[in-house]
Amino acid sequence: MLKKREKAAGNVTIKHVAKYAGVSLGTVSRVLNDAANIDPALRLRVEQVIKELGYKPNPVAQTLRSRQSRVIGVVLPDIQNPLTAAAVTGLEPVLQRAGYTLFLANTHSDREREREILDQFQRRQVDGVIAMVANDDDAETRDQLQNLAVPLVLLEREMDVDVDRVLTNQFEGTYRATRYLLGLGHRRICLITVPAITYSGRERIRGFSTAFTDLGLESTQDLIHSEGREHPYGRDAAYSSLTTRAAASAIICSGGHLAGVIEAVRLLNLQIPRDLSIVTLGDTELAALIEPPVTAIQYDWMATGRCAADLLVMQLSEGRQGERRRIVVPHEFLIRGSCAPFPNGAGSAT
């Protein structure tokens, strides 16, 4: 057998395996790649030598030979967001069962960083990409995605590119939340959402405005805040809407903005739902655990992640066939204790 110092130094190669198993390099390679039509006794002998020598195949060399890295790149704008984190929780086991390792990249919603990450994924020859880009209304981003040389699935983004995509129904969810508050008599309703350069932001604003229009009301455009994604933005937007001359009596906010909204409520010593009604777009642990629990439009983000991973695995196993698939994941409306009728308003829930 090899000297101990050679094994410790990691000097075991496929040639050593072939030598001590008494087989060719090709046979060892076929065993490593789980090829068919290998004599069971021969396979066992090679596997025993591999175990005894502690041989570890070189993944880079395997990639060059097989043209497959068995790696999937996942691009997200904010991995701290509990909803996108849930999507990763959903997609990872699907990829793992299919034999793929996940490389997760956080762009911090920075387009330049996003561009570099996608370029790196391509250079490192990942087998596929799942992407939630920072801006799905950007021509440069569209062109880069269209020119990727690997299968791609868009997550919660709608773009003019020939790829599969998985979406949540943000329009319908926001529409239902707005109609609910209007039915409780609220008219000064604030919407705090992610920027309109994304599918989610655009669809939420559209659902919010349509709910007013369908009831013959003028929407509160002055109370729409859609310029930021982080906790402080949610706090500042809520504080501004609650201290203006014609203050909001209700807030609809993204799940990622909810903590900021609650902070503003406490700074102003307001009580929910006596002084303010709140609905969150996207259910989170915070929404369910604070007192009172917050009414929520619940999107199954784990299912969204699973669906995106399934689509990508199908592409990798079957190739690009037929029309691109566009899947919209349904939602639920969870009515909790954070909403109450407007004191001076008369309305019935619609």
PyMOL commands that set and color helices and strands:
alter all, ss='L'
color gray80, all
select helices_A, chain A and resi 4-8+14-21+25-32+40-53+59-66+82-97+111-123+139-146+170-183+199-214+221-223+231-243+255-267+285-289+301-318
alter helices_A, ss='H'
color red, helices_A
select strands_A, chain A and resi 71-76+101-106+128-131+152-155+164-168+189-192+224-225+250-254+277-281+295-299+326-329+331-334
alter strands_A, ss='S'
color yellow, strands_A
deselect
rebuild
show_as cartoon
